[in-house]
């Protein structure tokens, strides 16, 4: 039985175990993130539409998870996160990226967290 999650710390803890092969693509990363959540018994929905033309990668209860591979553009990611967090469905968002974007800790009054894969790999970037 999986839990409906409302605690970002539980999702962050599950994602802290993530180890990604260097050659993986974005959808491979989606699968690995989903595997971590399943291992932690956290329920999620994949490719969730929050509004027209506004689809987030994963939703765990009321926590959105957006996954970015490669060098994401901070400005574009911020705009995307603002759109996602304007949804009443989300109370917080976790961004999983290869490189830290140094996002604000809140956007639209909702908590934002970053999981930097380079840090999980032990690489200082």
Buried (B, 14 or more C-beta within 10 A) or exposed (E): EEEEBEBBEBBBEBBEEBEBEEEEEEEEBBEBBBEBBEEBEBBBEEEBEBEEEEEBBBBBBBBBBBBBBEEBEEEEBBEBBEBBBBBEBBBBBBBBBBBBBEBEEEBBEBBBBBBBBEBBBEEEE
